[in-house]
Amino acid sequence: MESDADFHVAALAQSKVSVCCGQKMIQKGVDYGGIVEGYSPESIKIAGGRFIRERGSALK
């Protein structure tokens, strides 16, 4: 996911997502993923942790 629309749909559907940076999964703050709790142009909140949105990063 990259766009605000993607994050909005995931938040409404309470989709479980995982955080990735390039090809590597990031385990910090998110065990095997979590529910999208909120987002802004700068970051996304998943399972109580905030992750910076930047090019080259993606959520699955």
MOMO-V366635 format. One record per backbone hydrogen bond with DSSP energy under -0.5 kcal/mol. CO is the residue of the C=O (numbers start at 1). NH is the residue of the N-H. Records with the same first field share a line. If there is no record, write none. Layout:
BEGIN
CO: NH + NH
END
This chain:
BEGIN
1: 59
3: 7
4: 8
5: 9
6: 10
7: 11
8: 12
9: 13
10: 14 + 15
11: 14
15: 17 + 36
17: 34
18: 60
19: 26
20: 58
21: 24
24: 21
25: 27
26: 19
27: 30
33: 32
34: 17
35: 37 + 47
38: 45
42: 53
43: 40
44: 46 + 51
45: 37 + 38
46: 49
49: 46
51: 44
52: 54
54: 57
56: 22
58: 20
END
